[in-house]
Amino acid sequence: QSRLFDLAEDAPPALHFAVMAEQLRSGLVEQIEGFLGAHPDTALVVIDTLQRIRAVGNEANPYASDYRDLGVLKELADRNRIAILLIHHLRKLNDEDPMNMISGTTGISGATDTNLVLKKGTRSGGAATLYCTGRDIEYQELVLEFDQDAHVWKLVSSGESTEEQDKILASL
């Protein structure tokens, strides 16, 4: 909230926050659909974090559980023609492929259209690389630096500059 008010005096009228959410398999879809009914111009729903909406389970097949959970959200997004941005954590162990650092099984990255992994150089540092891959975008690695005063990530280098990269950065 403090970052929002650093960026603007007032929140835009179309910006809404929900601080309480149902669990994924226990009412969240209906909660989001109710919101979309009341706000039909909604284009983006952000869930921070994925783990907060998932039920604790002891499933025999974690991949199937991850894929099913993300599939429910993907189907909701497709049906309503919206984007759902899920904030999720990375594993602490480093990996040559940043997509392997997404916590959980590969069912999470397999069920989604696009995956963005923001990997900071150091925990307290302002430098990071944004790894981007998906069904509709080419793989990209964007070097970013966080501007503390403006509260935005700024592009340091990207290889070739494309309209697609500009769209990704604008959404951050």
Buried (B, 14 or more C-beta within 10 A) or exposed (E): EEEEEEEEEEEEEEEEEEEEBBEBBEEBBEBBEEEBEEEEEBEEBEBEEBEEBBEEEEEEEEBEBBBBBBBBBBEBBEEBEBBBEBEBEBEEEEEEEBBBBBBBBEBBBBBBEBBBBBEBEEEEEBEBBBBBBBEEBEEBBBBBBBEEEEEBBEBEEBEEEEEEBEEBBEEB
